[in-house]
């Protein structure tokens, strides 16, 4: 299993999405969202190179995991020995906005 870290902004996106599903969706949807997130984190930590490449960024391969049943992607990459989650991004809002938060290299 690979060590990974969730960036502060990605964590805030994750919490906001979970809160939205809890407040606005049918009963049980928020729980299914949490389970989809947990499954995606488990899959990416066990086989980080198994998911599609989004782009190469200063020698870092950025990949994404799509959440099953939800319009979200988790964008991540290996950075200094750690698997960093840069974004938990909604697929239908401001595409690629998360690129601005990638650290300068």
PyMOL commands that place a pseudoatom at each C-alpha (Angstrom):
pseudoatom trace, name=CA, resn=UNK, resi=1, chain=A, elem=C, hetatm=0, pos=[0.000, 0.000, 0.000]
pseudoatom trace, name=CA, resn=UNK, resi=2, chain=A, elem=C, hetatm=0, pos=[1.290, 3.461, -0.958]
pseudoatom trace, name=CA, resn=UNK, resi=3, chain=A, elem=C, hetatm=0, pos=[1.479, 6.384, 1.466]
pseudoatom trace, name=CA, resn=UNK, resi=4, chain=A, elem=C, hetatm=0, pos=[-0.728, 9.224, 0.328]
pseudoatom trace, name=CA, resn=UNK, resi=5, chain=A, elem=C, hetatm=0, pos=[-1.695, 12.675, 1.476]
pseudoatom trace, name=CA, resn=UNK, resi=6, chain=A, elem=C, hetatm=0, pos=[-4.727, 14.789, 0.656]
pseudoatom trace, name=CA, resn=UNK, resi=7, chain=A, elem=C, hetatm=0, pos=[-3.973, 18.444, 0.000]
pseudoatom trace, name=CA, resn=UNK, resi=8, chain=A, elem=C, hetatm=0, pos=[-5.823, 21.031, 2.043]
pseudoatom trace, name=CA, resn=UNK, resi=9, chain=A, elem=C, hetatm=0, pos=[-7.878, 22.270, -0.905]
pseudoatom trace, name=CA, resn=UNK, resi=10, chain=A, elem=C, hetatm=0, pos=[-8.741, 18.732, -2.011]
pseudoatom trace, name=CA, resn=UNK, resi=11, chain=A, elem=C, hetatm=0, pos=[-9.837, 17.928, 1.555]
pseudoatom trace, name=CA, resn=UNK, resi=12, chain=A, elem=C, hetatm=0, pos=[-12.091, 21.009, 1.551]
pseudoatom trace, name=CA, resn=UNK, resi=13, chain=A, elem=C, hetatm=0, pos=[-13.622, 19.883, -1.766]
pseudoatom trace, name=CA, resn=UNK, resi=14, chain=A, elem=C, hetatm=0, pos=[-14.241, 16.434, -0.360]
pseudoatom trace, name=CA, resn=UNK, resi=15, chain=A, elem=C, hetatm=0, pos=[-15.958, 17.805, 2.746]
pseudoatom trace, name=CA, resn=UNK, resi=16, chain=A, elem=C, hetatm=0, pos=[-18.043, 20.293, 0.723]
pseudoatom trace, name=CA, resn=UNK, resi=17, chain=A, elem=C, hetatm=0, pos=[-19.250, 17.580, -1.658]
pseudoatom trace, name=CA, resn=UNK, resi=18, chain=A, elem=C, hetatm=0, pos=[-20.136, 15.254, 1.207]
pseudoatom trace, name=CA, resn=UNK, resi=19, chain=A, elem=C, hetatm=0, pos=[-21.981, 18.070, 2.981]
pseudoatom trace, name=CA, resn=UNK, resi=20, chain=A, elem=C, hetatm=0, pos=[-23.903, 18.891, -0.199]
pseudoatom trace, name=CA, resn=UNK, resi=21, chain=A, elem=C, hetatm=0, pos=[-25.030, 15.265, -0.659]
pseudoatom trace, name=CA, resn=UNK, resi=22, chain=A, elem=C, hetatm=0, pos=[-25.997, 15.068, 3.000]
pseudoatom trace, name=CA, resn=UNK, resi=23, chain=A, elem=C, hetatm=0, pos=[-28.113, 18.245, 2.807]
pseudoatom trace, name=CA, resn=UNK, resi=24, chain=A, elem=C, hetatm=0, pos=[-29.600, 17.956, -0.683]
pseudoatom trace, name=CA, resn=UNK, resi=25, chain=A, elem=C, hetatm=0, pos=[-29.786, 14.351, -1.834]
pseudoatom trace, name=CA, resn=UNK, resi=26, chain=A, elem=C, hetatm=0, pos=[-32.081, 11.458, -1.035]
pseudoatom trace, name=CA, resn=UNK, resi=27, chain=A, elem=C, hetatm=0, pos=[-31.361, 9.487, 2.123]
pseudoatom trace, name=CA, resn=UNK, resi=28, chain=A, elem=C, hetatm=0, pos=[-28.401, 7.168, 1.675]
pseudoatom trace, name=CA, resn=UNK, resi=29, chain=A, elem=C, hetatm=0, pos=[-26.728, 9.093, -1.151]
pseudoatom trace, name=CA, resn=UNK, resi=30, chain=A, elem=C, hetatm=0, pos=[-24.239, 10.806, 1.174]
pseudoatom trace, name=CA, resn=UNK, resi=31, chain=A, elem=C, hetatm=0, pos=[-23.263, 7.395, 2.556]
pseudoatom trace, name=CA, resn=UNK, resi=32, chain=A, elem=C, hetatm=0, pos=[-22.804, 6.012, -0.982]
pseudoatom trace, name=CA, resn=UNK, resi=33, chain=A, elem=C, hetatm=0, pos=[-20.640, 9.053, -1.808]
pseudoatom trace, name=CA, resn=UNK, resi=34, chain=A, elem=C, hetatm=0, pos=[-18.411, 8.352, 1.224]
pseudoatom trace, name=CA, resn=UNK, resi=35, chain=A, elem=C, hetatm=0, pos=[-18.140, 4.693, 0.212]
pseudoatom trace, name=CA, resn=UNK, resi=36, chain=A, elem=C, hetatm=0, pos=[-17.206, 5.688, -3.374]
pseudoatom trace, name=CA, resn=UNK, resi=37, chain=A, elem=C, hetatm=0, pos=[-14.484, 7.991, -2.018]
pseudoatom trace, name=CA, resn=UNK, resi=38, chain=A, elem=C, hetatm=0, pos=[-13.130, 5.290, 0.311]
pseudoatom trace, name=CA, resn=UNK, resi=39, chain=A, elem=C, hetatm=0, pos=[-13.121, 2.738, -2.516]
pseudoatom trace, name=CA, resn=UNK, resi=40, chain=A, elem=C, hetatm=0, pos=[-11.308, 5.158, -4.852]
pseudoatom trace, name=CA, resn=UNK, resi=41, chain=A, elem=C, hetatm=0, pos=[-8.668, 6.011, -2.218]
pseudoatom trace, name=CA, resn=UNK, resi=42, chain=A, elem=C, hetatm=0, pos=[-8.141, 2.325, -1.521]
pseudoatom trace, name=CA, resn=UNK, resi=43, chain=A, elem=C, hetatm=0, pos=[-7.773, 1.524, -5.225]
pseudoatom trace, name=CA, resn=UNK, resi=44, chain=A, elem=C, hetatm=0, pos=[-5.361, 4.358, -5.925]
pseudoatom trace, name=CA, resn=UNK, resi=45, chain=A, elem=C, hetatm=0, pos=[-3.210, 3.561, -2.901]
pseudoatom trace, name=CA, resn=UNK, resi=46, chain=A, elem=C, hetatm=0, pos=[-2.992, -0.127, -3.882]
pseudoatom trace, name=CA, resn=UNK, resi=47, chain=A, elem=C, hetatm=0, pos=[-2.325, 0.415, -7.609]
pseudoatom trace, name=CA, resn=UNK, resi=48, chain=A, elem=C, hetatm=0, pos=[-1.495, 4.083, -8.247]
pseudoatom trace, name=CA, resn=UNK, resi=49, chain=A, elem=C, hetatm=0, pos=[-0.235, 3.507, -11.800]
pseudoatom trace, name=CA, resn=UNK, resi=50, chain=A, elem=C, hetatm=0, pos=[-3.406, 1.718, -12.901]
pseudoatom trace, name=CA, resn=UNK, resi=51, chain=A, elem=C, hetatm=0, pos=[-5.384, 4.865, -13.658]
pseudoatom trace, name=CA, resn=UNK, resi=52, chain=A, elem=C, hetatm=0, pos=[-5.372, 7.129, -16.724]
pseudoatom trace, name=CA, resn=UNK, resi=53, chain=A, elem=C, hetatm=0, pos=[-2.788, 9.861, -17.081]
pseudoatom trace, name=CA, resn=UNK, resi=54, chain=A, elem=C, hetatm=0, pos=[-4.171, 13.398, -17.122]
pseudoatom trace, name=CA, resn=UNK, resi=55, chain=A, elem=C, hetatm=0, pos=[-0.852, 15.028, -18.009]
pseudoatom trace, name=CA, resn=UNK, resi=56, chain=A, elem=C, hetatm=0, pos=[2.835, 15.255, -17.218]
pseudoatom trace, name=CA, resn=UNK, resi=57, chain=A, elem=C, hetatm=0, pos=[3.721, 18.205, -15.019]
pseudoatom trace, name=CA, resn=UNK, resi=58, chain=A, elem=C, hetatm=0, pos=[7.380, 19.009, -14.329]
pseudoatom trace, name=CA, resn=UNK, resi=59, chain=A, elem=C, hetatm=0, pos=[8.274, 15.339, -14.356]
pseudoatom trace, name=CA, resn=UNK, resi=60, chain=A, elem=C, hetatm=0, pos=[5.256, 14.294, -12.260]
pseudoatom trace, name=CA, resn=UNK, resi=61, chain=A, elem=C, hetatm=0, pos=[2.657, 12.052, -13.875]
pseudoatom trace, name=CA, resn=UNK, resi=62, chain=A, elem=C, hetatm=0, pos=[-0.794, 13.266, -12.874]
pseudoatom trace, name=CA, resn=UNK, resi=63, chain=A, elem=C, hetatm=0, pos=[-3.556, 10.662, -12.951]
pseudoatom trace, name=CA, resn=UNK, resi=64, chain=A, elem=C, hetatm=0, pos=[-7.233, 10.556, -12.131]
pseudoatom trace, name=CA, resn=UNK, resi=65, chain=A, elem=C, hetatm=0, pos=[-9.717, 8.174, -10.599]
pseudoatom trace, name=CA, resn=UNK, resi=66, chain=A, elem=C, hetatm=0, pos=[-13.379, 8.627, -11.516]
pseudoatom trace, name=CA, resn=UNK, resi=67, chain=A, elem=C, hetatm=0, pos=[-15.836, 8.109, -8.675]
pseudoatom trace, name=CA, resn=UNK, resi=68, chain=A, elem=C, hetatm=0, pos=[-18.310, 5.390, -9.547]
pseudoatom trace, name=CA, resn=UNK, resi=69, chain=A, elem=C, hetatm=0, pos=[-21.834, 6.766, -9.548]
pseudoatom trace, name=CA, resn=UNK, resi=70, chain=A, elem=C, hetatm=0, pos=[-20.821, 10.404, -8.938]
pseudoatom trace, name=CA, resn=UNK, resi=71, chain=A, elem=C, hetatm=0, pos=[-19.596, 13.209, -11.221]
pseudoatom trace, name=CA, resn=UNK, resi=72, chain=A, elem=C, hetatm=0, pos=[-16.222, 13.602, -9.470]
pseudoatom trace, name=CA, resn=UNK, resi=73, chain=A, elem=C, hetatm=0, pos=[-12.614, 12.781, -10.182]
pseudoatom trace, name=CA, resn=UNK, resi=74, chain=A, elem=C, hetatm=0, pos=[-9.684, 12.474, -7.820]
pseudoatom trace, name=CA, resn=UNK, resi=75, chain=A, elem=C, hetatm=0, pos=[-6.536, 13.989, -9.345]
pseudoatom trace, name=CA, resn=UNK, resi=76, chain=A, elem=C, hetatm=0, pos=[-3.261, 12.736, -7.879]
pseudoatom trace, name=CA, resn=UNK, resi=77, chain=A, elem=C, hetatm=0, pos=[0.417, 12.190, -8.546]
pseudoatom trace, name=CA, resn=UNK, resi=78, chain=A, elem=C, hetatm=0, pos=[3.642, 10.967, -6.924]
pseudoatom trace, name=CA, resn=UNK, resi=79, chain=A, elem=C, hetatm=0, pos=[5.540, 13.895, -5.470]
pseudoatom trace, name=CA, resn=UNK, resi=80, chain=A, elem=C, hetatm=0, pos=[8.661, 13.452, -3.353]
pseudoatom trace, name=CA, resn=UNK, resi=81, chain=A, elem=C, hetatm=0, pos=[7.817, 9.882, -2.401]
pseudoatom trace, name=CA, resn=UNK, resi=82, chain=A, elem=C, hetatm=0, pos=[4.204, 10.589, -1.472]
pseudoatom trace, name=CA, resn=UNK, resi=83, chain=A, elem=C, hetatm=0, pos=[1.050, 10.050, -3.502]
pseudoatom trace, name=CA, resn=UNK, resi=84, chain=A, elem=C, hetatm=0, pos=[-0.531, 13.525, -3.359]
pseudoatom trace, name=CA, resn=UNK, resi=85, chain=A, elem=C, hetatm=0, pos=[-4.235, 14.111, -3.977]
pseudoatom trace, name=CA, resn=UNK, resi=86, chain=A, elem=C, hetatm=0, pos=[-4.436, 17.546, -5.572]
pseudoatom trace, name=CA, resn=UNK, resi=87, chain=A, elem=C, hetatm=0, pos=[-8.179, 17.730, -6.211]
pseudoatom trace, name=CA, resn=UNK, resi=88, chain=A, elem=C, hetatm=0, pos=[-11.545, 16.105, -5.678]
pseudoatom trace, name=CA, resn=UNK, resi=89, chain=A, elem=C, hetatm=0, pos=[-13.037, 17.847, -8.677]
pseudoatom trace, name=CA, resn=UNK, resi=90, chain=A, elem=C, hetatm=0, pos=[-16.598, 17.940, -9.988]
pseudoatom trace, name=CA, resn=UNK, resi=91, chain=A, elem=C, hetatm=0, pos=[-16.533, 16.909, -13.644]
pseudoatom trace, name=CA, resn=UNK, resi=92, chain=A, elem=C, hetatm=0, pos=[-19.083, 19.488, -14.805]
pseudoatom trace, name=CA, resn=UNK, resi=93, chain=A, elem=C, hetatm=0, pos=[-17.669, 22.619, -13.184]
pseudoatom trace, name=CA, resn=UNK, resi=94, chain=A, elem=C, hetatm=0, pos=[-14.691, 24.708, -14.241]
pseudoatom trace, name=CA, resn=UNK, resi=95, chain=A, elem=C, hetatm=0, pos=[-12.601, 22.045, -15.904]
pseudoatom trace, name=CA, resn=UNK, resi=96, chain=A, elem=C, hetatm=0, pos=[-8.930, 22.026, -14.972]
pseudoatom trace, name=CA, resn=UNK, resi=97, chain=A, elem=C, hetatm=0, pos=[-9.233, 24.765, -12.308]
pseudoatom trace, name=CA, resn=UNK, resi=98, chain=A, elem=C, hetatm=0, pos=[-7.132, 22.587, -9.993]
pseudoatom trace, name=CA, resn=UNK, resi=99, chain=A, elem=C, hetatm=0, pos=[-4.020, 23.084, -12.149]
pseudoatom trace, name=CA, resn=UNK, resi=100, chain=A, elem=C, hetatm=0, pos=[-3.498, 26.458, -10.465]
pseudoatom trace, name=CA, resn=UNK, resi=101, chain=A, elem=C, hetatm=0, pos=[-2.862, 24.725, -7.129]
pseudoatom trace, name=CA, resn=UNK, resi=102, chain=A, elem=C, hetatm=0, pos=[-0.022, 22.514, -8.326]
pseudoatom trace, name=CA, resn=UNK, resi=103, chain=A, elem=C, hetatm=0, pos=[3.173, 23.519, -6.526]
pseudoatom trace, name=CA, resn=UNK, resi=104, chain=A, elem=C, hetatm=0, pos=[5.828, 25.342, -8.537]
pseudoatom trace, name=CA, resn=UNK, resi=105, chain=A, elem=C, hetatm=0, pos=[8.846, 23.183, -9.391]
for i in range(1, 105): cmd.bond("trace and resi %d" % i, "trace and resi %d" % (i + 1))
show_as sticks, trace
zoom trace
